[in-house]
Every structure is written in C-alpha cells, then in structure tokens.
Amino acid sequence: MLYDTYLAVRLRRHAGEAPRHVAVVLTERDLLEQGAYDTLAAFFEWAVEFGAERVTVSVSVLDEAVVPTLRRELAELDAPLPLAVRTPGDTETVDEPIGISIGLGGKREFTETVRQLAAAVDDGELTPAEIETEHIDDRLVFRAEPDLVLKTGAERLSDFMIWQSVYSELYFTDVNWRDFRKRDYLRALLDYADRQRRFGT
C-alpha cells in the first residue's frame, strides 16, 4: 500500500497528461483465473480514480460457446460508470463510458463496417468517392480511440480494435492478469506520462 501511494504521488506530480481512454486486452483464459473478475472491477475503479473518462475491455475467445457465460458474468460487474457489453453479431454502437467486447474482434467489426458502407453505396446514399474516415468511425461498435492499451502476460494483442488503436500507446507487462495490481496500473500510467505522443507523425 505504501508503494502504491508513492507511485500515485509521483503520477500526480508528473507534468504529463493522463490517458482519458484506457483499454485492456484480455483472453478468456485470463478470466478463468480465480479473482479475475474482482481484478477487473478494481481496474475500473483505478482507471476512473486516475482520470480515465472511458474504459474499453477486449476479451478474445477461442470458443464462442463461452460467450453467453462471459457476457452474463461481465454485465453483472460492479463498475463506477455505466457499462455495456457487446459480442459477435452485435452492431449497436457503445455509448457507455465502459465498453466490453467479447469475441468481437477488430477484423469482424471492420468487416461489418465495410458491409454497411457497401450497402449505403448500393442504396445510393453514398458514392465510393464520398467515403471518408468518419463514415467508418460512425459505423463501428466501439468508436472511441484508446489513448493507452494495456496487455498483461506479455502476449501479442491479437485481433484488437484494428482501426481505433492505430495511434494508441501500447504497454506490455509480464504480470499476468490474475496478479495485476494497482501498482502495475500506476507503472503503466507513469510510462504513458513519460511518452511523447506523435499520432503517426
């Protein structure tokens, strides 16, 4: 606890900005660990405490049969802000401050967006020459672009928010999700604060 306080004081004295939108990438295996849901609920609290206005959680799954169970468990989490869960087949945009994607990979989400644009062109609502990036943004399930993306367990990001995270800062830690603590989150925030974001330039 004392070390957590030390890191929090360092962060609050830091001249760098805190991320307004934080995302975390998990796997279904992460959520099978004992205490995983408690860690996620605590993560929401930490994120809001240190300035995040939006939190996105992406849960990759190998077997879509587990999606209904995960959806039920995650929808019932205690959270400091309104929460929405989306799964494969969902197309409704997430407007809530906390959004959870279960098995709705970036490729699938982007493919559905392309289908919608193709239909709009076919219906005469747009011409191909009129299509701009905002037409894609407006059709995504998860529209907001994360400032900071966290991945625990030092694994690859997998199929995560391909369009939205193009300019995000990525933070990898060897700490597994079951062991992720407030101090680990504070270290990620300090690392973010030390960076100079270039947004692709």
Contact map, one row per residue, 1 for C-alpha under 8 A:
111110000000000000000000000000000000000000000000000000000000000000000000000000000000000000000000000000000000000000000000000000000000000000000000000000000000000000000000000000000000000000000000000000000
111111000000000000000000000000000000000000000000000000000000000000000000000000000000000000000000000000000000000000000000000000000000000000000000000000000000000000000000000000000000000000000000000000000
111111100000000000000000000000000000000000000000000000000000000000000000000000000000000000000000000000000000000000000000000000000000000000000000000000000000000000000000000000000000001000000000000000000
111111110000000000000000000000000000000000000000000000000000000000000000000000000000000000000000000000000000000000000000000000000000000000000000000000000000000000000000000000000000011001000000000000000
111111111000000000000000000000000000000000000000000000000000000000000000000000000000000000000000000000000000000000000000000000000000000000000000000000000000000000000000000000000000000000000000000000000
011111111100000000000000000000000000000000000000000000000000000000000000000000000000000000000000000000000000000000000000000000000000000000000000000000000000000000000000000000000000000000000000000000000
001111111110000000000000000000000000000000000000000000000000000000000000000000000000000000000000000000000000000000000000000000000000000000000000000000000000000000000000000000000000001001100000000000000
000111111111000000000000000000000000000000000000000000000000000000000000000000000000000000000000000000000000000000000000000000000000000000000000000000000000000000000000000000000000000001000000000000000
000011111111100000000000000000000000000000000000000000000000000000000000000000000000000000000000000000000000000000000000000000000000000000000000000000000000000000000000000000000000000000000000000000000
000001111111110000000000000000000000000000000000000000000000000000000000000000000000000000000000000000000000000000000000000000000000000000000000000000000000000000000000000000000000000000000000000000000
000000111111110000000000000000000000000000000000000000000000000000000000000000000000000000000000000000000000000000000000000000000000000000000000000000000000000000000000000000000000000001001100000000000
000000011111110000000000000000000000000000000000000000000000000000000000000000000000000000000000000000000000000000000000000000000000000000000000000000000000000000000000000000000000000000000000000000000
000000001111111000000000000000000000000000000000000000000000000000000000000000000000000000000000000000000000000000000000000000000000000000000000000000000000000000000000000000000000000000000000000000000
000000000111111110000000000000000000000000000000000000000000000000000000000000000000000000000000000000000000000000000000000000000000000000000000000000000000000000000000000000000000000000000000100000000
000000000000111110000000000000000000000000000000000000000000000000000000000000000000000000000000000000000000000000000000000000000000000000000000000000000000000000000000000000000000000000000000100000000
000000000000011111000000000000000000000000000000000000000000000000000000000000000000000000000000000000000000000000000000000000000000000000000000000000000000000000000000000000000000000000000000110000000
000000000000011111100000000000000000000000000000000000000000000000000000000000000000000000000000000000000000000000000000000000000000000000000000000000000000000000000000000000000000000000000000100000000
000000000000000111110000000000000000000000000000011100000000000000000000000000000000000000000000000000000000000000000000000000000000000000000000000000000000000000000000000000000000000000001001100000000
000000000000000011111100000000000000000000000000001100000000000000000000000000000000000000000000000000000000000000000000000000000000000000000000001100000000000000000000000000000000000000001001000000000
000000000000000001111100000000000000000000000000001111000000000000000000000000000000000000000000000000000000000000000000000000000000000000000000011000000000000000000000000000000000000000000000000000000
000000000000000000111110000000000000000000000000000111110000000000000000000000000000000000000000000000000000000000000000000000000000000000000001111100000000000000000000000000000000000000000000000000000
000000000000000000111111000000000000000000000010000101110000000000000000000000000000000000000000000000000000000000000000000000000000000000000000011111000000000000000000000000000000000000000000000000000
000000000000000000001111100000000000000000000000000000111100000000000000000000000000000000000000000000000000000000000000000000000000000000000000011111000000000000000000000000000000000000000000000000000
000000000000000000000111110000000000000000000000000000011100000000000000000000000000000000000000000000000000000000000000000000000000000000000000000011100000000000000000000000000000000000000000000000000
000000000000000000000011111000000000000000000000000000001111000000000000000000000000000000000000000000000000000000000000000000000000000000000000000011110000100100000000000000000000000000000000000000000
000000000000000000000001111101100000000000000000000000001111000000000000000000000000000000000000000000000000000000000000000000000000000000000000000000110000000000000000000000001000000000000000000000000
000000000000000000000000111111100000000000000000000000000111100000000000000000000000000000000000000000000000000000000000000000000000000000000000000000000000000000000000000000000000000000000000000000000
000000000000000000000000011111110000000000000000000000000011110000000000000000000000000000000000000000000000000000000000000000000000000000000000000000000000000000000000000000000000000000000000000000000
000000000000000000000000001111111000000000000000000000000000000000000000000000000000000000000000000000000000000000000000000000000000000000000000000000000000000000000000000000000000000000000000000000000
000000000000000000000000011111111001000000000000000000000000000000000000000000000000000000000000000000000000000000000000000000000000000000000000000000000000000000000000000000011100000000000000000000000
000000000000000000000000011111111101100000000000000000000000000000000000000000000000000000000000000000000000000000000000000000000000000000000000000000000000000000000000000000000000000000000000000000000
000000000000000000000000000111111101000000000000000000000000000000000000000000000000000000000000000000000000000000000000000000000000000000000000000000000000000000000000000000000000000000000000000000000
000000000000000000000000000011111111000000000000000000000000000000000000000000000000000000000000000000000000000000000000000000000000000000000000000000000000000000000000000000000100000000000000000000000
000000000000000000000000000000111111000000000000000000000000000000000000000000000000000000000000000000000000000000000000000000000000000000000000000000000000000000000000000000000100000000000000000000000
000000000000000000000000000000001111111000000000000000000000000000000000000000000000000000000000000000000000000000000000000000000000000000000000000000000000000000000000000000000100000000000000000000000
000000000000000000000000000001111111111100000000000000000000000000000000000000000000000000000000000000000000000000000000000000000000000000000000000000000000000000000000000000001100000000000000000000000
000000000000000000000000000000100011111110000000000000000000000000000000010010000000000000000000000000000000000000000000000000000000000000000000000000000000000000000000000000000000000000000000000000000
000000000000000000000000000000000011111111000000000000000000000000000000000000000000000000000000000000000000000000000000000000000000000000000000000000000000000000000000000000000000000000000000000000000
000000000000000000000000000000000011111111100000000000000000000000000000000000000000000000000000000000000000000000000000000000000000000000000000000000000000000000000000000000001101100000000000000000000
000000000000000000000000000000000001111111110000000000000000000000000000000000000000000000000000000000000000000000000000000000000000000000000000000000000000000000000000000000000000000000000000000000000
000000000000000000000000000000000000111111111000000000000000000000000000000011100000000000000000000000000000000000000000000000000000000000000000000000000000000000000000000000000000000000000000000000000
000000000000000000000000000000000000011111111100000000000000000000000000000000000000000000000000000000000000000000000000000000000000000000000000000000000000000000000000000000000000000000000000000000000
000000000000000000000000000000000000001111111110000000000000000000000000000000000000000000000000000000000000000000000000000000000000000000000000000000000000000000000000000000000000010000000000000000000
000000000000000000000000000000000000000111111111000000100000000000000000000000110000000000000000000000000000000000000000000000000000000000000000000000000000000000000000000000000000000000000000000000000
000000000000000000000000000000000000000011111111100000000000000000000000000000110000000000000000000000000000000000000000000000000000000000000000000000000000000000000000000000000000000000000000000000000
000000000000000000000000000000000000000001111111110000000000000000000000000000000000000000000000000000000000000000000000000000000000000000000000000000000000000000000000000000000000010010000000000000000
000000000000000000000100000000000000000000111111111100100000000000000000000000000000000000000000000000000000000000000000000000000000000000000000000000000000000000000000000000000000000000000000000000000
000000000000000000000000000000000000000000011111111110000000000000000000000000010000000000000000000000000000000000000000000000000000000000000000000000000000000000000000000000000000000000000000000000000
000000000000000000000000000000000000000000001111111100000000000000000000000000000000000000000000000000000000000000000000000000000000000000000000000000000000000000000000000000000000000000000000000000000
000000000000000001000000000000000000000000000111111100000000000000000000000000000000000000000000000000000000000000000000000000000000000000000000000000000000000000000000000000000000000000000000000000000
000000000000000001110000000000000000000000000011111110000000000000000000000000000000000000000000000000000000000000000000000000000000000000000000000000000000000000000000000000000000000000000000000000000
000000000000000001111100000000000000000000000011111111100000000000000000000000000000000000000000000000000000000000000000000000000000000000000000000000000000000000000000000000000000000000000000000000000
000000000000000000011000000000000000000000000001001111100000000000000000000000000000000000000000100000000000000000000000000000000000000000000000000000000000000000000000000000000000000000000000000000000
000000000000000000011100000000000000000000000000000111110000000000000000000000000000000000000000110000000000000000000000000000000000000000000000000000000000000000000000000000000000000000000000000000000
000000000000000000001110000000000000000000010010000111111000000000000000000000000000000000000000111000000000000000000000000000000000000000000000000000000000000000000000000000000000000000000000000000000
000000000000000000001111000000000000000000000000000001111100000000000000000000000000000000000000011110000000000000000000000000000000000000000000010000000000000000000000000000000000000000000000000000000
000000000000000000000011110000000000000000000000000000111110000000000000000000000000000000000000011110000000000000000000000000000000000000000000000000000000000000000000000000000000000000000000000000000
000000000000000000000011111000000000000000000000000000011111000000000000000000000000000000000000000111100000000000000000000000000000000000000000000000000000000100000000000000000000000000000000000000000
000000000000000000000000111100000000000000000000000000001111100000000000000000000000000000000000000111100000000000000000000000000000000000000000000000000000000000000000000000000000000000000000000000000
000000000000000000000000111100000000000000000000000000000111110000000000000000000000000000000000000001111000000000000000000000000000000000000000000000000000011000000000000000000000000000000000000000000
000000000000000000000000001100000000000000000000000000000011111101100000000000000000000000000000000001100000000000000000000000000000000000000000000000000000000000000000000000000000000000000000000000000
000000000000000000000000000100000000000000000000000000000001111100000000000000000000000000000000000000000000000000000000000000000000000000000000000000000000000000000000000000000000000000000000000000000
000000000000000000000000000000000000000000000000000000000000111111100000000000000000000000000000000000000000000000000000000000000000000000000000000000000000000000000000000000000000000000000000000000000
000000000000000000000000000000000000000000000000000000000000111111100000000000000000000000000000000000100000000000000000000000000000000000000000000000000000000000000000000000000000000000000000000000000
000000000000000000000000000000000000000000000000000000000000001111110000000000000000000000000000000000000000000000000000000000000000000000000000000000000000000000000000000000000000000000000000000000000
000000000000000000000000000000000000000000000000000000000000101111111100000000000000000000000000000000000000000000000000000000000000000000000000000000000000000000000000000000000000000000000000000000000
000000000000000000000000000000000000000000000000000000000000101111111110000000000000001000000000000001100000000000000000000000000000000000000000000000000000000000000000000000000000000000000000000000000
000000000000000000000000000000000000000000000000000000000000000011111111000000000000000000000000000000000000000000000000000000000000000000000000000000000000000000000000000000000000000000000000000000000
000000000000000000000000000000000000000000000000000000000000000001111111100000000000000000000000000000000000000000000000000000000000000000000000000000000000000000000000000000000000000000000000000000000
000000000000000000000000000000000000000000000000000000000000000001111111110000000000000000000000000001000000000000000000000000000000000000000000000000000000000000000000000000000000000000000000000000000
000000000000000000000000000000000000000000000000000000000000000000111111111000000000111000000000000001000000000000000000000000000000000000000000000000000000000000000000000000000000000000000000000000000
000000000000000000000000000000000000000000000000000000000000000000011111111100000000000000000000000000000000000000000000000000000000000000000000000000000000000000000000000000000000000000000000000000000
000000000000000000000000000000000000000000000000000000000000000000001111111110000000000000000000000000000000000000000000000000000000000000000000000000000000000000000000000000000000000000000000000000000
000000000000000000000000000000000000100000000000000000000000000000000111111110000000100000000000000100000000000000000000000000000000000000000000000000000000000000000000000000000000000000000000000000000
000000000000000000000000000000000000000000000000000000000000000000000011111110000011100000000000000000000000000000000000000000000000000000000000000000000000000000000000000000000000000000000000000000000
000000000000000000000000000000000000000000000000000000000000000000000001111111000000000000000000000000000000000000000000000000000000000000000000000000000000000000000000000000000000000000000000000000000
000000000000000000000000000000000000100010000000000000000000000000000000111111100000000000000000000000000000000000000000000000000000000000000000000000000000000000000000000000000000000000000000000000000
000000000000000000000000000000000000000010000000000000000000000000000000000111110000000000000000000000000000000000000000000000000000000000000000000000000000000000000000000000000000000000000000000000000
000000000000000000000000000000000000000010011000000000000000000000000000000011111110000000000000000000000000000000000000000000000000000000000000000000000000000000000000000000000000000000000000000000000
000000000000000000000000000000000000000000011001000000000000000000000000000001111100000000000000000000000000000000000000000000000000000000000000000000000000000000000000000000000000000000000000000000000
000000000000000000000000000000000000000000000000000000000000000000000000000000111110000000000001110000000000000000000000000000000000000000000000000000000000000000000000000000000000000000000000000000000
000000000000000000000000000000000000000000000000000000000000000000000000000000111111000000000001110000000000000000000000000000000000000000000000000000000000000000000000000000000000000000000000000000000
000000000000000000000000000000000000000000000000000000000000000000000000001000101111100000000001111100000000000000000000000000000000000000000000000000000000000000000000000000000000000000000000000000000
000000000000000000000000000000000000000000000000000000000000000000000000001000000111110000000101011100000000000000000000000000000000000000000000000000000000000000000000000000000000000000000000000000000
000000000000000000000000000000000000000000000000000000000000000000000010011000000011111000000000001111000000000000000000000000000000000000000000000000000000000000000000000000000000000000000000000000000
000000000000000000000000000000000000000000000000000000000000000000000010000000000001111101000100001111010000000000000000000000000000000000000000000000000000000000000000000000000000000000000000000000000
000000000000000000000000000000000000000000000000000000000000000000100010000000000000111111000000000011110000000000000000000000000000000000000000000000000000000000000000000000000000000000000000000000000
000000000000000000000000000000000000000000000000000000000000000000000000000000000000011111000000000001110000000000000000000000000000000000000000000000000000000000000000000000000000000000000000000000000
000000000000000000000000000000000000000000000000000000000000000000000000000000000000001111100000000000010000000000000000000000000000000000000000000000000000000000000000000000000000000000000000000000000
000000000000000000000000000000000000000000000000000000000000000000000000000000000000011111110000000000000000000000000000000000000000000000001000000000000000000000000000000000000000000000000000000000000
000000000000000000000000000000000000000000000000000000000000000000000000000000000000000011111000000000000000000000000000000000000000000000011000000000000000000000000000000000000000000000000000000000000
000000000000000000000000000000000000000000000000000000000000000000000000000000000000000001111100000000000000000000000000000000000000000000001000000000000000000000000000000000000000000000000000000000000
000000000000000000000000000000000000000000000000000000000000000000000000000000000000000000111110000000000000000000000000000000000000000000111110000000000000000000000000000000000000000000000000000000000
000000000000000000000000000000000000000000000000000000000000000000000000000000000001010000011111001000000000000000000000000000000000000000001110000000000000000000000000000000000000000000000000000000000
000000000000000000000000000000000000000000000000000000000000000000000000000000000000000000001111100000000000000000000000000000000000000000000000000000000000000000000000000000000000000000000000000000000
000000000000000000000000000000000000000000000000000000000000000000000000000000001111000000000111111000000000000000000000000000000000000000000000000000000000000000000000000000000000000000000000000000000
000000000000000000000000000000000000000000000000000011100000000000000000000000001110000000000011111000000000000000000000000000000000000000000000000000000000000000000000000000000000000000000000000000000
000000000000000000000000000000000000000000000000000001111000000000000000000000001111000000000001111100000000000000000000000000000000000000000000000000000000000000000000000000000000000000000000000000000
000000000000000000000000000000000000000000000000000000111000000000000000000000000011110000000101111110000000000000000000000000000000000000000100000000000000000000000000000000000000000000000000000000000
000000000000000000000000000000000000000000000000000000011110000000000000010000000011110000000000011111000000000000000000000000000000000000000000000000000000000000000000000000000000000000000000000000000
000000000000000000000000000000000000000000000000000000011110000000000000000000000000111000000000001111111000000000000000000000000000000000000000000000000000000000000000000000000000000000000000000000000
000000000000000000000000000000000000000000000000000000000111100000100110000000000000111100000000000111110000000000000000000000000000000000000000000000000000000000000000000000000000000000000000000000000
000000000000000000000000000000000000000000000000000000000111100100100000000000000000001100000000000011111000000000000000000000000000000000000000000000000000000000000000000000000000000000000000000000000
000000000000000000000000000000000000000000000000000000000001000000000000000000000000011110000000000011111101100000000000000000000000000000000000000000000000000000000000000000000000000000000000000000000
000000000000000000000000000000000000000000000000000000000001000000000000000000000000000000000000000010111111100000000000000000000000000000000000000000000000001110000000000000000000000000000000000000000
000000000000000000000000000000000000000000000000000000000000000000000000000000000000000000000000000000011111110000000000000000000000000000000000000000000000001111100000000000000000000000000000000000000
000000000000000000000000000000000000000000000000000000000000000000000000000000000000000000000000000000001111111000000000000000000000000000000000000000000000001011000000000000000000000000000000000000000
000000000000000000000000000000000000000000000000000000000000000000000000000000000000000000000000000000011111111100000000000000000000000000000000000000000000000000000000000000000000000000000000000000000
000000000000000000000000000000000000000000000000000000000000000000000000000000000000000000000000000000011111111110000000000000000000000000011000000000000000000000000000000000000000000000000000000000000
000000000000000000000000000000000000000000000000000000000000000000000000000000000000000000000000000000000111111111000000000000000000000000010000000000000000000001100000000000000000000000000000000000000
000000000000000000000000000000000000000000000000000000000000000000000000000000000000000000000000000000000011111111100000000000000000000000000000000000000000000000000000000000000000000000000000000000000
000000000000000000000000000000000000000000000000000000000000000000000000000000000000000000000000000000000001111111110000000000000000000000000000000000000000000000000000000000000000000000000000000000000
000000000000000000000000000000000000000000000000000000000000000000000000000000000000000000000000000000000000111111111000000000000000000100110000000000000000000000000000000000000000000000000000000000000
000000000000000000000000000000000000000000000000000000000000000000000000000000000000000000000000000000000000011111111100000000000000000100000000000000000000000000000000000000000000000000000000000000000
000000000000000000000000000000000000000000000000000000000000000000000000000000000000000000000000000000000000001111111110000000000000000000000000000000000000000000000000000000000000000000000000000000000
000000000000000000000000000000000000000000000000000000000000000000000000000000000000000000000000000000000000000111111111000000000000000000100000000000000000000000000000000000000000000000000000000000000
000000000000000000000000000000000000000000000000000000000000000000000000000000000000000000000000000000000000000011111111100000000000001100000000000000000000000000000000000000000000000000000000000000000
000000000000000000000000000000000000000000000000000000000000000000000000000000000000000000000000000000000000000001111111110000000000000000000000000000000000000000000000000000000000000000000000000000000
000000000000000000000000000000000000000000000000000000000000000000000000000000000000000000000000000000000000000000111111111000000000000000000000000000000000000000000000000000000000000000000000000000000
000000000000000000000000000000000000000000000000000000000000000000000000000000000000000000000000000000000000000000011111111111000000000000000000000000000000000000000000000000000000000000000000000000000
000000000000000000000000000000000000000000000000000000000000000000000000000000000000000000000000000000000000000000001111111111110000000000000000000000000000000000000000000000000000000000000000000000000
000000000000000000000000000000000000000000000000000000000000000000000000000000000000000000000000000000000000000000000111111110000000000000000000000000000000000000000000000000000000000000000000000000000
000000000000000000000000000000000000000000000000000000000000000000000000000000000000000000000000000000000000000000000011111111000000000000000000000000000000000000000000000000000000000000000000000000000
000000000000000000000000000000000000000000000000000000000000000000000000000000000000000000000000000000000000000000000001111111100000000000000000000000000000000000000000000000000000000000000000000000000
000000000000000000000000000000000000000000000000000000000000000000000000000000000000000000000000000000000000000000000001111111100000000000000000000000000000000000000000000000000000000000000000000000000
000000000000000000000000000000000000000000000000000000000000000000000000000000000000000000000000000000000000000000000001101111110110000000000000000000000000000000000000000000000000000000000000000000000
000000000000000000000000000000000000000000000000000000000000000000000000000000000000000000000000000000000000000000000000100111111110000000000000000000000000000000000000000000000000000000000000000000000
000000000000000000000000000000000000000000000000000000000000000000000000000000000000000000000000000000000000000000000000100001111110000000000000000000000000000000000000000000000000000000000000000000000
000000000000000000000000000000000000000000000000000000000000000000000000000000000000000000000000000000000000000000000000000000111110000000000000000000000000000000000000000000000000000000000000000000000
000000000000000000000000000000000000000000000000000000000000000000000000000000000000000000000000000000000000000000000000000001111111000000000000000000000000000000000000000000000000000000000000000000000
000000000000000000000000000000000000000000000000000000000000000000000000000000000000000000000000000000000000000000000000000001111111101000000000000000000000000000000000000000000000000000000000000000000
000000000000000000000000000000000000000000000000000000000000000000000000000000000000000000000000000000000000000000000000000000000111111100000000000000000000000000000000000000000000000000000000000000000
000000000000000000000000000000000000000000000000000000000000000000000000000000000000000000000000000000000000000000000000000000000011111110000000000000000000000000000000000000000000000000000000000000000
000000000000000000000000000000000000000000000000000000000000000000000000000000000000000000000000000000000000000000000000000000000001111111000000000000000000000000000000000000000000000000000000000000000
000000000000000000000000000000000000000000000000000000000000000000000000000000000000000000000000000000000000000000001000000000000011111111100000000000000000000000000000000000000000000000000000000000000
000000000000000000000000000000000000000000000000000000000000000000000000000000000000000000000000000000000000000011001000000000000001111111110000000000000000000000000000000000000000000000000000000000000
000000000000000000000000000000000000000000000000000000000000000000000000000000000000000000000000000000000000000000000000000000000000111111110010000000000000000000000000000000000000000000000000000000000
000000000000000000000000000000000000000000000000000000000000000000000000000000000000000000000000000000000000000000000000000000000000011111110010000000000000000000000000000000000000000000000000000000000
000000000000000000000000000000000000000000000000000000000000000000000000000000000000000000001000000000000000000010010000000000000000001111111010000000000000000000000000000000000000000000000000000000000
000000000000000000000000000000000000000000000000000000000000000000000000000000000000000000101000000000000000110010000000000000000000000111111110000000000000000000000000000000000000000000000000000000000
000000000000000000000000000000000000000000000000000000000000000000000000000000000000000001111100000000000000100000000000000000000000000000111110000000000000000000000000000000000000000000000000000000000
000000000000000000000000000000000000000000000000000000000000000000000000000000000000000000001100001000000000000000000000000000000000000000011111000000000000000010010000000000000000000000000000000000000
000000000000000000000000000000000000000000000000000000000000000000000000000000000000000000001100000000000000000000000000000000000000000011111111100000000000000000010000000000000000000000000000000000000
000000000000000000001000000000000000000000000000000000000000000000000000000000000000000000000000000000000000000000000000000000000000000000000111110000000000000000010000000000000000000000000000000000000
000000000000000000001000000000000000000000000000000000000000000000000000000000000000000000000000000000000000000000000000000000000000000000000011111000000000000000011001000000000000000000000000000000000
000000000000000000011110000000000000000000000000000000010000000000000000000000000000000000000000000000000000000000000000000000000000000000000001111110000000000000011001000000000000000000000000000000000
000000000000000000111110000000000000000000000000000000000000000000000000000000000000000000000000000000000000000000000000000000000000000000000000111110000000000000001011100000000000000000000000000000000
000000000000000000101110000000000000000000000000000000000000000000000000000000000000000000000000000000000000000000000000000000000000000000000000011111000000000000000001111000000000000000000001000000000
000000000000000000000111100000000000000000000000000000000000000000000000000000000000000000000000000000000000000000000000000000000000000000000000011111100000000000001001111000000000000000000000000000000
000000000000000000000111100000000000000000000000000000000000000000000000000000000000000000000000000000000000000000000000000000000000000000000000000111110000000000000000011110000000000000010000000000000
000000000000000000000001110000000000000000000000000000000000000000000000000000000000000000000000000000000000000000000000000000000000000000000000000011111111100000000000011110000000000000000000000000000
000000000000000000000000110000000000000000000000000000000000000000000000000000000000000000000000000000000000000000000000000000000000000000000000000001111110000000000000000111111001000000000000000000000
000000000000000000000000000000000000000000000000000000000000000000000000000000000000000000000000000000000000000000000000000000000000000000000000000000111110000000000000000111111000000000000000000000000
000000000000000000000000000000000000000000000000000000000000000000000000000000000000000000000000000000000000000000000000000000000000000000000000000000111111000000000000000111110000000000000000000000000
000000000000000000000000000000000000000000000000000000000000000000000000000000000000000000000000000000000000000000000000000000000000000000000000000000111111100000000000000100000000000000000000000000000
000000000000000000000000000000000000000000000000000000000000000000000000000000000000000000000000000000000000000000000000000000000000000000000000000000100111110000000000000000000000000000000000000000000
000000000000000000000000100000000000000000000000000000000000000000000000000000000000000000000000000000000000000000000000000000000000000000000000000000100011111100000000000000000000000000000000000000000
000000000000000000000000000000000000000000000000000000000001000000000000000000000000000000000000000000000000000000000000000000000000000000000000000000000001111100000000000000000000000000000000000000000
000000000000000000000000000000000000000000000000000000000001000000000000000000000000000000000000000000001110000000000000000000000000000000000000000000000000111111000000000000000000000000000000000000000
000000000000000000000000100000000000000000000000000000000100000000000000000000000000000000000000000000001100000000000000000000000000000000000000000000000000111111000000000000000000000000000000000000000
000000000000000000000000000000000000000000000000000000000000000000000000000000000000000000000000000000001110000000000000000000000000000000000100000000000000001111111000000000000000000000000000000000000
000000000000000000000000000000000000000000000000000000000000000000000000000000000000000000000000000000000110010000000000000000000000000000000000000000000000001111111100000000000000000000000000000000000
000000000000000000000000000000000000000000000000000000000000000000000000000000000000000000000000000000000100010000000000000000000000000000000000000000000000000011111100000000000000000000000000000000000
000000000000000000000000000000000000000000000000000000000000000000000000000000000000000000000000000000000000000000000000000000000000000000000111110000000000000011111110000000000000000000000000000000000
000000000000000000000000000000000000000000000000000000000000000000000000000000000000000000000000000000000000000000000000000000000000000000000000111010000000000011111111000000000000000000000000000000000
000000000000000000000000000000000000000000000000000000000000000000000000000000000000000000000000000000000000000000000000000000000000000000000000000000000000000001111111000000000000000000000000000000000
000000000000000000000000000000000000000000000000000000000000000000000000000000000000000000000000000000000000000000000000000000000000000000000000001000000000000000011111100000000000000000000000000000110
000000000000000000000000000000000000000000000000000000000000000000000000000000000000000000000000000000000000000000000000000000000000000000000000111110000000000000001111110000000000000000000000000000100
000000000000000000000000000000000000000000000000000000000000000000000000000000000000000000000000000000000000000000000000000000000000000000000000001110000000000000000011111000000000000000000001000010000
000000000000000000000000000000000000000000000000000000000000000000000000000000000000000000000000000000000000000000000000000000000000000000000000000111100000000000000001111100000000000000000000000000000
000000000000000000000000000000000000000000000000000000000000000000000000000000000000000000000000000000000000000000000000000000000000000000000000000111100000000000000000111110000000000000010000000000000
000000000000000000000000000000000000000000000000000000000000000000000000000000000000000000000000000000000000000000000000000000000000000000000000000001111110000000000000011111000000000000000000000000000
000000000000000000000000000000000000000000000000000000000000000000000000000000000000000000000000000000000000000000000000000000000000000000000000000001111100000000000000001111110000000000000000000000000
000000000000000000000000000000000000000000000000000000000000000000000000000000000000000000000000000000000000000000000000000000000000000000000000000000011100000000000000000111110000000000000000000000000
000000000000000000000000000000000000000000000000000000000000000000000000000000000000000000000000000000000000000000000000000000000000000000000000000000011100000000000000000011111011000000000000000000000
000000000000000000000000000001000000000000000000000000000000000000000000000000000000000000000000000000000000000000000000000000000000000000000000000000011100000000000000000011111111000000000000000000000
000000000000000000000000010001000001001000000000000000000000000000000000000000000000000000000000000000000000000000000000000000000000000000000000000000011000000000000000000000111111000000000000000000000
000000000000000000000000000001001111001000000000000000000000000000000000000000000000000000000000000000000000000000000000000000000000000000000000000000000000000000000000000000011111000000000000000000000
000000000000000000000000000000000000000000000000000000000000000000000000000000000000000000000000000000000000000000000000000000000000000000000000000000000000000000000000000000111111100000000000000000000
000000000000000000000000000000000000001000000000000000000000000000000000000000000000000000000000000000000000000000000000000000000000000000000000000000010000000000000000000000111111110110000000000000000
000000000000000000000000000000000000001000000000000000000000000000000000000000000000000000000000000000000000000000000000000000000000000000000000000000000000000000000000000000000011111110000000000000000
000100000000000000000000000000000000000000100100000000000000000000000000000000000000000000000000000000000000000000000000000000000000000000000000000000000000000000000000000000000001111111000000000000000
001100100000000000000000000000000000000000000000000000000000000000000000000000000000000000000000000000000000000000000000000000000000000000000000000000000000000000000000000000000000111111100000000000000
000000000000000000000000000000000000000000000000000000000000000000000000000000000000000000000000000000000000000000000000000000000000000000000000000000000000000000000000000000000001111111110000000000000
000000000000000000000000000000000000000000000100000000000000000000000000000000000000000000000000000000000000000000000000000000000000000000000000000000000000000000000000000000000001111111111000000000000
000100110010000000000000000000000000000000000000000000000000000000000000000000000000000000000000000000000000000000000000000000000000000000000000000000000000000000000000000000000000011111111100000000000
000000100000000000000000000000000000000000000000000000000000000000000000000000000000000000000000000000000000000000000000000000000000000000000000000000000000000000000000000000000000001111111110000000000
000000000000000000000000000000000000000000000000000000000000000000000000000000000000000000000000000000000000000000000000000000000000000000000000000001000000000000000000001000000000000111111111000000000
000000000010000001100000000000000000000000000000000000000000000000000000000000000000000000000000000000000000000000000000000000000000000000000000000000000000000000000000000000000000000011111111100000000
000000000010000000000000000000000000000000000000000000000000000000000000000000000000000000000000000000000000000000000000000000000000000000000000000000000000000000000000000000000000000001111111110000000
000000000000000000000000000000000000000000000000000000000000000000000000000000000000000000000000000000000000000000000000000000000000000000000000000000000000000000000000000000000000000000111111111000000
000000000000000001100000000000000000000000000000000000000000000000000000000000000000000000000000000000000000000000000000000000000000000000000000000100000000000000000000100000000000000000011111111000000
000000000000011111000000000000000000000000000000000000000000000000000000000000000000000000000000000000000000000000000000000000000000000000000000000000000000000000000000000000000000000000001111111100000
000000000000000100000000000000000000000000000000000000000000000000000000000000000000000000000000000000000000000000000000000000000000000000000000000000000000000000000000000000000000000000000111111100000
000000000000000000000000000000000000000000000000000000000000000000000000000000000000000000000000000000000000000000000000000000000000000000000000000000000000000000000000000000000000000000000011111110000
000000000000000000000000000000000000000000000000000000000000000000000000000000000000000000000000000000000000000000000000000000000000000000000000000000000000000000000000000000000000000000000000111111000
000000000000000000000000000000000000000000000000000000000000000000000000000000000000000000000000000000000000000000000000000000000000000000000000000000000000000000000000100000000000000000000000001111100
000000000000000000000000000000000000000000000000000000000000000000000000000000000000000000000000000000000000000000000000000000000000000000000000000000000000000000000000000000000000000000000000000111111
000000000000000000000000000000000000000000000000000000000000000000000000000000000000000000000000000000000000000000000000000000000000000000000000000000000000000000000011000000000000000000000000000011111
000000000000000000000000000000000000000000000000000000000000000000000000000000000000000000000000000000000000000000000000000000000000000000000000000000000000000000000010000000000000000000000000000001111
000000000000000000000000000000000000000000000000000000000000000000000000000000000000000000000000000000000000000000000000000000000000000000000000000000000000000000000000000000000000000000000000000001111
